[in-house]
Amino acid sequence: MAQPETQQHPSGDNRFKLLDRAITKHHGSGDALIEVLHVAQGIFGFLETDLLVYIANALKLPLSRVYGVATFYHFFRLRPQGEHTFVLCTGTACYVKGATEIQKSVEQHCGCKFGETTADNKVSLISARCVGSCGLAPVAVLDGAVAGKLTAAHAVERISQWQEVAKEVAV
């Protein structure tokens, strides 16, 4: 059986060759969409629109399906991720214990909303429905580490530390 023909990306970006290998590995099957999106995000860091179009064409799927899968799963990112991640739990326990106040303070301090990355690309603000640590509410996951019984002041202090380290490195 002949190998599926891989598309040549106009940019000549060699990362597309790696992506093409993953697509070929799965025989160009639309059933492998999630796996191909994982590979693409691993290679490119995030899934920008032209990359989603490329994947849709390569897997012979409608762009709406590819975009739908990429936006449905929390793991996939459509924008570049910051150097640090601040994931605030907005589940019921965290909401009742003050997650909204933390969210407002962090957004004001960072100058951006949750779902965005600061202008300096240092901190990505992400909200999650539940991180499974309700007994420690309110909870945030700071660069992969759970911070329980969080206050707005502590949240802003932690982000300030990340930003100070970035300023010290830049000097």
Order of alpha helices (4+ residues) and beta strands (2+ residues): alpha-alpha-alpha-alpha-beta-alpha-alpha-beta-beta-beta-alpha
